[in-house]
C-alpha cells in the first residue's frame, strides 16, 4: 500500500528516533527489515520469506476498551486498540494479550493499531480533538485519554520503535527470540538538562508578595512556622541572589562533576503575565559567569507569541549579549499552541523548541521521549523546527513512591527501550530551604544518570545528531 505524505513523515520521524537511540546494528536491522505497509484488510502472507506487515489505513484507536500489558525483555509494553487476528494466525506471546499476530510461516502483523496511535501523537490528535483548556489556554493533562487510563508515563512511540527493532532482529537473527527485547542494541539514553531563568533574585515583588501572603495565612492559624516565611522575606532583602542566582551556579557545578552540560533559557522583557521578574542585567551577569559548555536560549514571555513583534524584541535583547543568536527556546508557563505557534518560532529563527509538556506530572506530552519534526496535518510536510517535549520538571521530581510515573521507574524503562529525556529544574528550586522536598534531588538524579552512562547533550548537540 502506498503511504501518503503524512505517513511518510511519521515514518521519517520514527527512523530518526531509532538512529538517535540505537546502535548501528540496531538501526541497520530496522533499515534492512522486510517491512511492508499495507491495508488492514490485506495482511496477506504471500512473500517467500516472513515479513513485518504494518497496517496504515485504519484510524480506529480508543482506550475505552482498556489496555493490556506485554512483557518485553526486562520491561513491559502497554498495548491498546486491538486489531483483528488474520485467519489461521496466532498471538504472541498469547492470543489474549498479544503484541503481534504471527502467521504459520512466521510473518508478523501488529495485534494493536500502533501506527495509528503514533500518527495521532505526532499530529497532536488529542489536542485537536478537545476544546478543553486550562486558565492559561494550555491543553491540560486531564483532557488526555491517556491520563484517564494512567498511561501518560508511557512513551508509546519509543516502545513501538523498540518493538519493531526486536521483530527485525528476530527475523534477521537466528538466536533472537521475539519479544526478547533490545538490550543488546539500545544506546544509553540522551538527556537534555535545562534551566528556565524565571527568577534569579528572591526579592522580586511577586516572590515577596507570595511569601507575605503565606505568612499571613499561616499566622492566622497561630502556626509559629509562619515566621519562617517572614525570615525569607528579610533574607532576600539583604541578599537578593541567595538561593536563586547562587542556586543556578551550584547546579552548574554539580553538572560539571558528572561531565554534563545544560541549556539556560533567559526570561526578559516587560510583556507577559507579570513581566520578567529578574532585571536583564542580572541575567547578563549570570551568562558571563556560566561555564563555557552551557548553552543559552530564550524563554518566550507569557503570551508573547500572540503579540506583534513581541518575540522579535525579546530575542533581540538576548542576542545582543550572546556570541551567536539563540536558536532554542521554551515558552514561559509552557503556554504554547501546537497548532499555531511553530510558524511564529520559525519566522524568528528558533529551530529547537522545548515548550510542549505538562508541568505537574512526570509525563510524555506527545507519547515520546525524544525530538521530532512537527508535521503539517494537511500537506504532510515536516516543519523546519525540532520539537523536544519536556518530560520532567522540578515540581514532580522529588516523588519516589515506586509508581510507574516516578523518575527512577521512567528512567529504567527508557534505558530498556531507548530515548531522549528533557529535565527542567528552575534556579531557586534545588538548593533552597523553601523547597525542602528538592534538597539533594538534583544531584541524586545526576548521579543516577551518570551511573547509567546517559549521554548529556545541549539543544545544539541534539539538533546536529537529528539532522545528520
C-alpha angles and dihedrals in degrees: 000000000000115000119229123227094269093051091048089053091049091052091046090056090047091054092050091051090050092050091051096047107034136062121254089262092053095044093046091050088058093048091048096044118118094244118169121188107212148158120280088239093050107055089138122165098218103130124104092242132036114275141185107249113197118188112218104170100077124087093180103128127145140153093203091098091049132238137270135216127238124193110236118182106303093338135047139238131224117227132187140162099056118222121211119266113244113240113275095014126112136212127259121242084006142324095258100054105016130171093187139019108225125206123220087255093051102258117144134218123175116262089210130048096254098152091057090046091053093045090053092050094049090048095047090240093165091055094044093048095051131070092193115118133162127236090280093052093253127139101251126221089237089066093059116098086216090062093057090050092047092244105119088105091060118099095210095178094052090046092053093048089053091046093053093046089049089053091047091053089048093055095042101038124057096211100046112099120210112264090014088128133235103267092127095058107027118106123223109272123268119235128198109197114202140181125199107211095215094139128016096164130052096212099072117129096248094045093050092042090054091052092048091051091050091048093053094044092049094043091054087062088054089243111156090208086077089083089061089067090046088054092056089053093057094038092059092043087061096036109022096181097048111122092003117054087022091049091057092051090050093049090053090051090052092049091052090055089064097039092252131141132198146192124243119205114209119219112205142147136067097263126089135062096314101353120243110321093205121069109243091236088064091052089049091053091050089052090052091052096044121113111261093246093060115104123212129213140159129279100208107228119247109288093349092128088069094054128085111259091343095125092043092055093046092048093047091059091051094043089055091068098039128084090228129022113268114252102177131068152152131218119249110250084008085272099167137138110214090197097057116011103069091075091053091053093048091051090056095047099261110142101165122052133182100180101114114091146095112257103207104048136044099249150136107249092191097026090253138108097205147042127293141174110251113241127223102231092211103047100021090229119143114234121239094250135080120230117205109182119218114246106176130034127177093254093076103020097096094059111104103163099140094254120134092253098057117106099254094049094049092046091050091053093048089051087060100045103025130246152143121257131203116209121187124193120170123218105258092037101080114044100022127116088219088066102049089157089066097049107131093351098114095050091045090054092048090050091051092049091047093049090054094050093244113180114237115212136169121223091264091051092049092045091056092051090046094053099040 
